[in-house]
Amino acid sequence: MSAPARNDLRSWLTDSLLPGWIARAYDPTRPGFVEYLTPDGKPELGEIRTTLVTARLTYVFSHAHLLGVPGALAAARHGIVFLTGACRRPDGRYSHSCTTQGEPVDGRSDFYDLAFALFALGWYAKASGDQSALALAGEAMDFLERELAHPAGGFQEDTLGTQPRRQNPHMHLLEACHALAAVSPDPRWLATADRLVLLMRERMLDGNGTLGEFFTQDWAAFPGPRGLIREPGHHFEWTWLLYHHERLTGSAEARATARSLHVFGQRQVDAPANTSWLVVNEVDPAGDVLNGAALLWPQTEYLKALVARVEFEGDSDAAARLDRHVALMFQHFVDRESGLWVNQLDKNGKPITDRVPVRVLYHLVLALAEICRVREGGAAA
């Protein structure tokens, strides 16, 4: 698999990848979006829909419309209708999963899902100009603050009190707040973003500045092996978010933390034993590998971190690494012709052939759009 030429990446994104995925995932006669494709690219038809996939694809197609892709706004509108009319129940809660007719299958309201529902509502408002999406976002944030706020800071995992607590949904709520702040004058979004960044810096980082994944109720490291897990992909994802948080708020602390998180992640990419230069799934706080397989999504987050280093630091080394890692991503994961991907390589670099999770399209599209935007000197989204 080969990457598009450097100056052809935007046209591949807007003329090939996104139109192909609109055709695959969006069927105006079927509620919601398909959740998986078979390895050869055929939609797995079924009656179950999740809030997560609905929200992520609503974002993808909203962004696609802003990139000028024909038919994308209709696909985004299809998603927002299902998200707010089927995933969202009459009492205002969002089901984790439901049928195509909106009957709850898993009725818990999940923090991670809600973060992406907010993200989708922000991007749909930007793409469509529909201000009612912002009102629904405010309602969803009210629910989070009323029902899931935790006395030790941050939010609970879901309405069932699932443990351990995770940094991950808090990170995506920060992303959603940034998206909503771009289209709404409501000061709550940047105020919430500030609180999330402070929570991360005070409670999610260890004494060496590495980012934990799993925590007890009071933000202690979760007991046992899970408390040791560090995901380089999330170090890079936070790097990108923190640079943009500085852009939006002027926070010098955000930039300093972005720099230190990037250093830890880059150290894993450059480790002598990592001959592939891919971002592995998990290491411990010392950088020793716990899970040497490589998913696609950490590669996209590394690309976003490198883009941020180029944009905000003028980092020429990051620019060279960016070109190299785009090529590696296409070489190992993404098929240029079909727009499909191998989701994971095992620790020996062999593809794990499985069905294609549609939810990963969010990672790929956002990374490629950021690369194109910064290379072309565009303003931040």
Buried (B, 14 or more C-beta within 10 A) or exposed (E): BEBBEEEEBBEBBBEBBBBBBBEBBBBEEBBBBBBBBEEEEEBEEEEEBBBBBBBBBBBBBBBBBBBEBEBBBBBBBBBBBBBBEBBBBEEEBBBBBBBBEBEBEBBBBBBBBBBBBBBBBBBBBBBBEBEEBBEBBBEBBEBBEEBBEBEBBBBBBBBEEEEBBBBBBBBBBBBBBBBBBBBBEBEBBBEBBBBBBBBBBEBBBEEEBBBBBBBBEEBEBBEEEBBBBBBBBBBBBBBBBBBBBBBBBEBEBBBBBBBBBBEBBBBBBEBEEBEBEBBBBBBBBEEEBBEBBBBBBBBBBBBBBBBBBBBBBEBEEBBEBBEEBBBBBBEBBBEBEBBBBBBBBEEEEEBEEEBBBBBBBBBBBBBBBBBBBBBEEEEBB
